[in-house]
């Protein structure tokens, strides 16, 4: 074992003791970041090239600073995104919702599908859709100026700026010019109950922006508001997808009743086979 791999083993133990959920992966990611190699290349780093700054990064992670804030990058589907303080770090759970949305868009008999991503944050959802549905046109909406700046950087880096438009707007009142024209509305809105701070890890609670997390006593305030937004923006037959938290799956479908023009309201599973997002279709007139 070379010096770096030995240090990674020690760092893994330290991160595990600190309560980090994936200590080995994080220790290796930090080592790769500091030494400018891939995780699979750590064994190629000569002992003489070991960088003591590695332990500074390990200390930050042990203090439960998000890995992505330390490295400045997050991975989402086929993307490497720039992230940092002030923007919600995209999670693997959201990838299942995006996969569903991409399948729906590809199956539509629409040449250039129109998509709205509400609360885009880093731009992960918007960029993924534009990348994987080549003729789609995506509007990414974000109210927080800091988060929007991260999204705009990632959109520019993606090379897809010609098909993604970023808007500084409130998701509840945005894009009135597109009323009744949108094929798909997709969102990972705030859904954490105000008394739920003890139930989420410190990486989220202490570092993700508060407006991206908290949504009233039961966590459903924003989702309630988004029902009318989807109804306003979607064309007849258009679809909506909304991520939600554990235990909320039973409460959200009733918010999209047939009496308001919704059809096929269903809960979908995440990678852990838990209800993670609700999908609904706007009734065809």
C-alpha positions, 0 to 999 in steps of 0.5 A, a space after each residue: 500500500 502506498 502512502 496515499 492509500 494508507 492515508 485514505 484508510 485513516 481518513 475513512 475511519 475518521 469520517 465514519 466516526 464523524 457520522 458521514 454516511 459514505 466514509 470510504 467514498 468520500 475519503 477517496 473523492 477528496 483524495 482524488 480531488 486534492 491530487 488531481 486524479 480519478 478515484 481509480 488512479 489513487 494507487 498511482 500517486 507517488 509517496 513524494 507527491 502526497 499533498 498534506 492539504 488532503 487532511 484539511 479537506 478531511 477535517 472539513 468533511 468530518 465537520 459535516 461540510 458537504 463533500 460537494 462544497 469542498 470539491 466544488 462539483 456534483 454529479 447528476 446523471 451524465 453531468 458534472 456540475 459546479 456547486 457551492 454555498 448558496 445552491 442546493 446540492 442535487 441528489 441521486 434520488 432526483 435522477 429517477 424523476 428526471 429519468 421518468 420525465 425524459 421517457 415521457 418527453 421522448 414518447 410524446 408526439 411533439 417535435 420540440 417539447 416545451 419544458 419548465 423546471 421550477 426551482 432549478 437550483 444548480 440547473 441539474 434537472 433543466 440541463 439533463 432534460 435538454 441534454 437527453 431530449 435533443 430538441 427540447 426547449 427548457 425554461 429554468 426558473 429560480 427565485 434566489 439570485 445566488 442559486 440562479 448564478 450557479 445555474 447560469 454557470 452550469 448552463 453555460 458550461 453545458 453548451 446547451 444555452 441555446 435551448 435553456 433559458 434561465 429566469 429570475 422569478 417566483 415559481 408560483 407566478 412565473 412565465 405567464 406568457 407560456 400559459 397553456 403551452 407547456 408539455 412538461 412541468 418538473 420540480 424538486 420544490 422545498 418540502 421539509 416540514 418546519 419541525 423536521 430539522 432533526 430528521 435531516 443530516 447536517 450537510 443539508 440542514 446547515 448548508 443547503 439554502 433554507 428556501 430550498 428546504 422548508 415548506 410550512 408545518 407539514 412540508 406541503 405549502 409549496 406543493 399546494 401552490 404548485 397545483 395551480 401553477 401546473 394547471 395554468 402552464 400545462 397544455 391539455 395532455 401535458 404532464 407534471 412531476 413533483 418530488 416530495 419527501 418520505 411519508 408525504 406520498 399519501 398526502 399529495 395525490 389528493 391535492 391534484 383532484 379530477 375535479 380540477 382537471 387532473 388525471 393519472 395521478 400516481 406516486 413513483 419510487 426512488 432508487 431505494 424503492 420509496 415513494 419519491 415523486 408524484 406525476 399527474 397529467 392535465 386532462 384533455 379538453 
